[in-house]
Amino acid sequence: MPAKKAAKKKSPATNHPDPKPLKLTGRGRTLSSKTVFKGRVFWVTRDEVSEPGGVRAVREVIRHNGSAVILAVDTRTNPADPGILLIRQWRHAANQFLLELPAGRIEPGEKLIPSGRRELLEETGYRARKWSKHIKYFASPGFLSEAMHILLAEDLTAGQATPEDDEKIEIHMTPLSEALRLIHTGKIHDGKTLIGILFYASLHNARA
């Protein structure tokens, strides 16, 4: 007598329709805004807002003019493994020394690349003949308005740094391979530096 075929199990029926994807359009509106703190570098506002999707809320925002981040690269010494200009300084908020790309606030009315030139010269003494804009990102858009702009600076010339009185900065010209090793071993914790170095590594590989 032939063996009976095992009955196929039926999948449980579902009566739940696929959810419709949410599509948000338009822009948010600020209904009211009050400055609750004003400091030397940033200020804080408490805003009543109406946002896309029908959200009405109170948002507290740290306001900042934005920053220029300088990815200064030396390709002349060793084109196969270019040098990345890093600085090391104490960061009170992080409670540790950090290795970083040079960066600084864009002053009111200041253009982006002139801001980058000024910050690079002040913090490191380096000048660059070739500048280009590459990345804009928001460091923490949930509560911080600061936009970070990564500029690629090439054809470098070393000089004398003139940092602010409260800036004590070590300068480290670091081969790209070493900078990547520091990232992959958890030695670099600064966001703009992680983004800038990894971006340049992909750009360098594409050029090779």
DOFIBA-117021 format. One record per residue (C-alpha): residue in one letter; residue number from 1; chain; z, x, y. Coordinates in nm, 4 decimals, always signed. Layout:
+----+-----+----+----------+----------+----------+
! aa !   i ! ch !       c3 !       c1 !       c2 !
+----+-----+----+----------+----------+----------+
!  a ! NUM !  A !        Z !        X !        Y !
...
+----+-----+----+----------+----------+----------+
This chain:
+----+-----+----+----------+----------+----------+
! aa !   i ! ch !       c3 !       c1 !       c2 !
+----+-----+----+----------+----------+----------+
!  m !   1 !  A !  +0.0000 !  +0.0000 !  +0.0000 !
!  p !   2 !  A !  -0.1019 !  +0.1594 !  +0.3303 !
!  a !   3 !  A !  +0.1801 !  +0.2618 !  +0.5613 !
!  k !   4 !  A !  +0.2302 !  +0.0452 !  +0.8620 !
!  k !   5 !  A !  +0.1453 !  +0.1969 !  +1.1961 !
!  a !   6 !  A !  +0.4416 !  +0.2425 !  +1.4252 !
!  a !   7 !  A !  +0.4383 !  -0.0090 !  +1.7041 !
!  k !   8 !  A !  +0.3691 !  +0.1373 !  +2.0442 !
!  k !   9 !  A !  +0.6541 !  +0.1093 !  +2.2851 !
!  k !  10 !  A !  +0.5683 !  -0.0856 !  +2.5944 !
!  s !  11 !  A !  +0.6698 !  +0.0473 !  +2.9288 !
!  p !  12 !  A !  +0.9200 !  -0.1757 !  +3.1022 !
!  a !  13 !  A !  +0.7465 !  -0.4022 !  +3.3480 !
!  t !  14 !  A !  +0.8269 !  -0.3456 !  +3.7116 !
!  n !  15 !  A !  +0.8059 !  -0.6135 !  +3.9721 !
!  h !  16 !  A !  +0.8568 !  -0.3720 !  +4.2591 !
!  p !  17 !  A !  +0.5430 !  -0.3140 !  +4.4661 !
!  d !  18 !  A !  +0.4650 !  +0.0351 !  +4.5874 !
!  p !  19 !  A !  +0.6375 !  +0.0920 !  +4.9214 !
!  k !  20 !  A !  +0.4073 !  +0.0942 !  +5.2194 !
!  p !  21 !  A !  +0.4077 !  +0.4315 !  +5.3973 !
!  l !  22 !  A !  +0.5741 !  +0.4288 !  +5.7364 !
!  k !  23 !  A !  +0.3340 !  +0.5138 !  +6.0167 !
!  l !  24 !  A !  +0.4898 !  +0.5915 !  +6.3536 !
!  t !  25 !  A !  +0.2841 !  +0.5898 !  +6.6726 !
!  g !  26 !  A !  +0.3455 !  +0.6198 !  +7.0428 !
!  r !  27 !  A !  +0.6068 !  +0.8275 !  +7.2207 !
!  g !  28 !  A !  +0.9767 !  +0.7951 !  +7.2848 !
!  r !  29 !  A !  +1.1142 !  +0.6922 !  +7.6246 !
!  t !  30 !  A !  +1.4218 !  +0.8240 !  +7.8000 !
!  l !  31 !  A !  +1.6054 !  +0.5260 !  +7.9478 !
!  s !  32 !  A !  +1.8769 !  +0.7303 !  +8.1178 !
!  s !  33 !  A !  +1.9870 !  +1.0940 !  +8.1258 !
!  k !  34 !  A !  +2.3058 !  +1.2615 !  +8.2476 !
!  t !  35 !  A !  +2.3735 !  +1.6368 !  +8.2685 !
!  v !  36 !  A !  +2.7139 !  +1.6946 !  +8.1077 !
!  f !  37 !  A !  +2.7142 !  +2.0770 !  +8.1148 !
!  k !  38 !  A !  +2.5240 !  +2.3408 !  +8.3094 !
!  g !  39 !  A !  +2.5439 !  +2.7070 !  +8.2113 !
!  r !  40 !  A !  +2.3669 !  +3.0295 !  +8.2992 !
!  v !  41 !  A !  +2.1057 !  +3.0042 !  +8.0218 !
!  f !  42 !  A !  +2.0967 !  +2.6371 !  +7.9181 !
!  w !  43 !  A !  +2.2230 !  +2.2919 !  +8.0131 !
!  v !  44 !  A !  +2.3227 !  +1.9868 !  +7.8096 !
!  t !  45 !  A !  +2.2147 !  +1.6273 !  +7.8705 !
!  r !  46 !  A !  +2.3301 !  +1.2990 !  +7.7195 !
!  d !  47 !  A !  +2.0241 !  +1.0742 !  +7.6976 !
!  e !  48 !  A !  +1.9860 !  +0.7086 !  +7.6142 !
!  v !  49 !  A !  +1.6484 !  +0.6838 !  +7.4419 !
!  s !  50 !  A !  +1.4049 !  +0.4390 !  +7.2855 !
!  e !  51 !  A !  +1.2106 !  +0.6106 !  +7.0060 !
!  p !  52 !  A !  +0.9040 !  +0.5160 !  +6.7964 !
!  g !  53 !  A !  +0.9930 !  +0.2815 !  +6.5135 !
!  g !  54 !  A !  +1.2307 !  +0.0752 !  +6.7248 !
!  v !  55 !  A !  +1.5186 !  +0.3248 !  +6.7249 !
!  r !  56 !  A !  +1.7486 !  +0.3049 !  +7.0250 !
!  a !  57 !  A !  +2.0122 !  +0.5764 !  +7.0394 !
!  v !  58 !  A !  +2.2130 !  +0.8227 !  +7.2455 !
!  r !  59 !  A !  +2.0990 !  +1.1838 !  +7.1986 !
!  e !  60 !  A !  +2.2853 !  +1.4914 !  +7.3225 !
!  v !  61 !  A !  +2.0355 !  +1.7713 !  +7.3844 !
!  i !  62 !  A !  +2.0736 !  +2.1396 !  +7.4694 !
!  r !  63 !  A !  +1.8008 !  +2.2033 !  +7.7277 !
!  h !  64 !  A !  +1.6304 !  +2.5435 !  +7.7516 !
!  n !  65 !  A !  +1.3186 !  +2.6720 !  +7.9294 !
!  g !  66 !  A !  +1.1821 !  +2.8276 !  +7.6095 !
!  s !  67 !  A !  +1.1582 !  +3.1864 !  +7.4867 !
!  a !  68 !  A !  +0.8960 !  +3.4549 !  +7.4417 !
!  v !  69 !  A !  +0.9235 !  +3.6408 !  +7.1101 !
!  i !  70 !  A !  +0.7446 !  +3.9744 !  +7.0958 !
!  l !  71 !  A !  +0.5939 !  +4.0881 !  +6.7662 !
!  a !  72 !  A !  +0.5187 !  +4.4441 !  +6.8791 !
!  v !  73 !  A !  +0.3157 !  +4.6354 !  +6.6205 !
!  d !  74 !  A !  +0.2197 !  +5.0035 !  +6.5979 !
!  t !  75 !  A !  -0.1003 !  +5.0327 !  +6.3937 !
!  r !  76 !  A !  -0.1911 !  +5.3868 !  +6.5009 !
!  t !  77 !  A !  +0.0704 !  +5.5919 !  +6.3138 !
!  n !  78 !  A !  -0.0031 !  +5.4373 !  +5.9724 !
!  p !  79 !  A !  -0.2665 !  +5.1602 !  +5.9748 !
!  a !  80 !  A !  -0.1980 !  +5.0782 !  +5.6085 !
!  d !  81 !  A !  +0.1717 !  +5.0153 !  +5.6793 !
!  p !  82 !  A !  +0.2066 !  +4.9306 !  +6.0500 !
!  g !  83 !  A !  +0.5346 !  +4.9686 !  +6.2353 !
!  i !  84 !  A !  +0.7198 !  +4.6540 !  +6.3454 !
!  l !  85 !  A !  +0.9409 !  +4.7012 !  +6.6510 !
!  l !  86 !  A !  +1.2860 !  +4.5622 !  +6.5700 !
!  i !  87 !  A !  +1.6062 !  +4.5684 !  +6.7709 !
!  r !  88 !  A !  +1.9639 !  +4.5545 !  +6.6427 !
!  q !  89 !  A !  +2.2348 !  +4.3963 !  +6.8541 !
!  w !  90 !  A !  +2.5668 !  +4.2142 !  +6.8231 !
!  r !  91 !  A !  +2.5339 !  +3.8344 !  +6.8307 !
!  h !  92 !  A !  +2.8625 !  +3.6646 !  +6.9171 !
!  a !  93 !  A !  +2.7555 !  +3.3192 !  +6.7934 !
!  a !  94 !  A !  +2.6603 !  +3.4633 !  +6.4513 !
!  n !  95 !  A !  +2.9618 !  +3.7016 !  +6.4558 !
!  q !  96 !  A !  +2.7512 !  +3.9900 !  +6.3253 !
!  f !  97 !  A !  +2.4880 !  +4.2481 !  +6.4097 !
!  l !  98 !  A !  +2.1356 !  +4.1129 !  +6.3633 !
!  l !  99 !  A !  +1.7981 !  +4.2809 !  +6.3245 !
!  e ! 100 !  A !  +1.5536 !  +4.0899 !  +6.5437 !
!  l ! 101 !  A !  +1.2197 !  +4.0907 !  +6.7176 !
!  p ! 102 !  A !  +1.2664 !  +4.1391 !  +7.0926 !
!  a ! 103 !  A !  +1.2805 !  +3.8069 !  +7.2751 !
!  g ! 104 !  A !  +1.4034 !  +3.6436 !  +7.5914 !
!  r ! 105 !  A !  +1.4063 !  +3.3324 !  +7.8026 !
!  i ! 106 !  A !  +1.0986 !  +3.2322 !  +7.9990 !
!  e ! 107 !  A !  +1.2159 !  +3.2087 !  +8.3589 !
!  p ! 108 !  A !  +1.1334 !  +2.8930 !  +8.5598 !
!  g ! 109 !  A !  +0.7739 !  +2.9180 !  +8.6856 !
!  e ! 110 !  A !  +0.7013 !  +3.2269 !  +8.4730 !
!  k ! 111 !  A !  +0.3880 !  +3.2468 !  +8.2552 !
!  l ! 112 !  A !  +0.4259 !  +3.3180 !  +7.8849 !
!  i ! 113 !  A !  +0.2602 !  +3.6594 !  +7.8461 !
!  p ! 114 !  A !  +0.4118 !  +3.8045 !  +8.1678 !
!  s ! 115 !  A !  +0.7489 !  +3.6911 !  +8.0315 !
!  g ! 116 !  A !  +0.6790 !  +3.8752 !  +7.7066 !
!  r ! 117 !  A !  +0.5755 !  +4.1911 !  +7.8940 !
!  r ! 118 !  A !  +0.8961 !  +4.1816 !  +8.0992 !
!  e ! 119 !  A !  +1.1231 !  +4.1264 !  +7.7993 !
!  l ! 120 !  A !  +0.9552 !  +4.3976 !  +7.5894 !
!  l ! 121 !  A !  +0.9875 !  +4.6521 !  +7.8693 !
!  e ! 122 !  A !  +1.3464 !  +4.5607 !  +7.9583 !
!  e ! 123 !  A !  +1.4812 !  +4.5570 !  +7.6027 !
!  t ! 124 !  A !  +1.2834 !  +4.8422 !  +7.4449 !
!  g ! 125 !  A !  +1.0940 !  +5.0381 !  +7.7122 !
!  y ! 126 !  A !  +0.7660 !  +4.9727 !  +7.5283 !
!  r ! 127 !  A !  +0.4473 !  +4.8525 !  +7.6939 !
!  a ! 128 !  A !  +0.1487 !  +4.6964 !  +7.5166 !
!  r ! 129 !  A !  -0.2147 !  +4.6912 !  +7.6293 !
!  k ! 130 !  A !  -0.3206 !  +4.4058 !  +7.3995 !
!  w ! 131 !  A !  -0.1475 !  +4.0655 !  +7.3928 !
!  s ! 132 !  A !  -0.2262 !  +3.7445 !  +7.2058 !
!  k ! 133 !  A !  -0.0510 !  +3.4100 !  +7.1492 !
!  h ! 134 !  A !  +0.0009 !  +3.3009 !  +6.7893 !
!  i ! 135 !  A !  +0.2887 !  +3.0675 !  +6.7000 !
!  k ! 136 !  A !  +0.4916 !  +2.8011 !  +6.8782 !
!  y ! 137 !  A !  +0.7848 !  +2.6434 !  +6.6971 !
!  f ! 138 !  A !  +1.1132 !  +2.4659 !  +6.7680 !
!  a ! 139 !  A !  +1.4196 !  +2.6457 !  +6.6354 !
!  s ! 140 !  A !  +1.6381 !  +2.3361 !  +6.5887 !
!  p ! 141 !  A !  +1.4652 !  +2.0239 !  +6.7254 !
!  g ! 142 !  A !  +1.7451 !  +1.7883 !  +6.6242 !
!  f ! 143 !  A !  +1.9454 !  +1.8883 !  +6.9312 !
!  l ! 144 !  A !  +1.7764 !  +2.1862 !  +7.0993 !
!  s ! 145 !  A !  +1.4698 !  +2.1630 !  +7.3257 !
!  e ! 146 !  A !  +1.3944 !  +2.5382 !  +7.3163 !
!  a ! 147 !  A !  +1.0374 !  +2.6224 !  +7.2106 !
!  m ! 148 !  A !  +0.9851 !  +2.9719 !  +7.0692 !
!  h ! 149 !  A !  +0.6479 !  +3.1375 !  +7.1362 !
!  i ! 150 !  A !  +0.5557 !  +3.4374 !  +6.9185 !
!  l ! 151 !  A !  +0.3266 !  +3.6855 !  +7.0937 !
!  l ! 152 !  A !  +0.1509 !  +3.9700 !  +6.9153 !
!  a ! 153 !  A !  +0.1702 !  +4.2915 !  +7.1218 !
!  e ! 154 !  A !  -0.0512 !  +4.5826 !  +7.0149 !
!  d ! 155 !  A !  -0.1597 !  +4.9265 !  +7.1403 !
!  l ! 156 !  A !  +0.1949 !  +5.0310 !  +7.2275 !
!  t ! 157 !  A !  +0.3270 !  +5.3004 !  +7.4594 !
!  a ! 158 !  A !  +0.6934 !  +5.4037 !  +7.4472 !
!  g ! 159 !  A !  +0.9075 !  +5.4288 !  +7.7605 !
!  q ! 160 !  A !  +1.2579 !  +5.3859 !  +7.8998 !
!  a ! 161 !  A !  +1.4421 !  +5.0587 !  +7.8336 !
!  t ! 162 !  A !  +1.6401 !  +4.8833 !  +8.1089 !
!  p ! 163 !  A !  +1.8526 !  +4.6198 !  +7.9304 !
!  e ! 164 !  A !  +2.1005 !  +4.3890 !  +8.1034 !
!  d ! 165 !  A !  +2.4596 !  +4.5125 !  +8.1415 !
!  d ! 166 !  A !  +2.5750 !  +4.2874 !  +7.8553 !
!  e ! 167 !  A !  +2.2947 !  +4.4013 !  +7.6193 !
!  k ! 168 !  A !  +2.3640 !  +4.6965 !  +7.3905 !
!  i ! 169 !  A !  +2.0476 !  +4.7392 !  +7.1845 !
!  e ! 170 !  A !  +1.9378 !  +4.9767 !  +6.9102 !
!  i ! 171 !  A !  +1.5619 !  +5.0209 !  +6.8700 !
!  h ! 172 !  A !  +1.4103 !  +5.0511 !  +6.5227 !
!  m ! 173 !  A !  +1.0374 !  +5.1008 !  +6.4613 !
!  t ! 174 !  A !  +1.0257 !  +4.9750 !  +6.1030 !
!  p ! 175 !  A !  +0.7303 !  +4.9956 !  +5.8601 !
!  l ! 176 !  A !  +0.6023 !  +4.6518 !  +5.7598 !
!  s ! 177 !  A !  +0.6804 !  +4.7273 !  +5.3935 !
!  e ! 178 !  A !  +1.0426 !  +4.8045 !  +5.4820 !
!  a ! 179 !  A !  +1.0718 !  +4.4959 !  +5.7030 !
!  l ! 180 !  A !  +0.9499 !  +4.2824 !  +5.4114 !
!  r ! 181 !  A !  +1.1986 !  +4.4520 !  +5.1779 !
!  l ! 182 !  A !  +1.4795 !  +4.3717 !  +5.4222 !
!  i ! 183 !  A !  +1.3699 !  +4.0074 !  +5.4239 !
!  h ! 184 !  A !  +1.3498 !  +3.9792 !  +5.0451 !
!  t ! 185 !  A !  +1.6904 !  +4.1459 !  +4.9981 !
!  g ! 186 !  A !  +1.8579 !  +3.9124 !  +5.2470 !
!  k ! 187 !  A !  +1.9163 !  +4.1700 !  +5.5218 !
!  i ! 188 !  A !  +1.7308 !  +3.9827 !  +5.7995 !
!  h ! 189 !  A !  +1.8860 !  +3.6505 !  +5.9004 !
!  d ! 190 !  A !  +1.7220 !  +3.5772 !  +6.2357 !
!  g ! 191 !  A !  +1.4724 !  +3.2889 !  +6.2218 !
!  k ! 192 !  A !  +1.2187 !  +3.4118 !  +6.4754 !
!  t ! 193 !  A !  +1.2105 !  +3.7500 !  +6.3032 !
!  l ! 194 !  A !  +1.1562 !  +3.5986 !  +5.9583 !
!  i ! 195 !  A !  +0.8705 !  +3.3835 !  +6.0900 !
!  g ! 196 !  A !  +0.7125 !  +3.6648 !  +6.2919 !
!  i ! 197 !  A !  +0.7189 !  +3.9300 !  +6.0186 !
!  l ! 198 !  A !  +0.5959 !  +3.6978 !  +5.7434 !
!  f ! 199 !  A !  +0.3191 !  +3.5733 !  +5.9723 !
!  y ! 200 !  A !  +0.2107 !  +3.9283 !  +6.0518 !
!  a ! 201 !  A !  +0.2178 !  +4.0267 !  +5.6830 !
!  s ! 202 !  A !  -0.0302 !  +3.7477 !  +5.6051 !
!  l ! 203 !  A !  -0.2445 !  +3.8463 !  +5.9046 !
!  h ! 204 !  A !  -0.2399 !  +4.2141 !  +5.8028 !
!  n ! 205 !  A !  -0.3372 !  +4.1290 !  +5.4452 !
!  a ! 206 !  A !  -0.6246 !  +3.9132 !  +5.5707 !
!  r ! 207 !  A !  -0.7518 !  +4.1989 !  +5.7877 !
!  a ! 208 !  A !  -0.7286 !  +4.4573 !  +5.5075 !
+----+-----+----+----------+----------+----------+
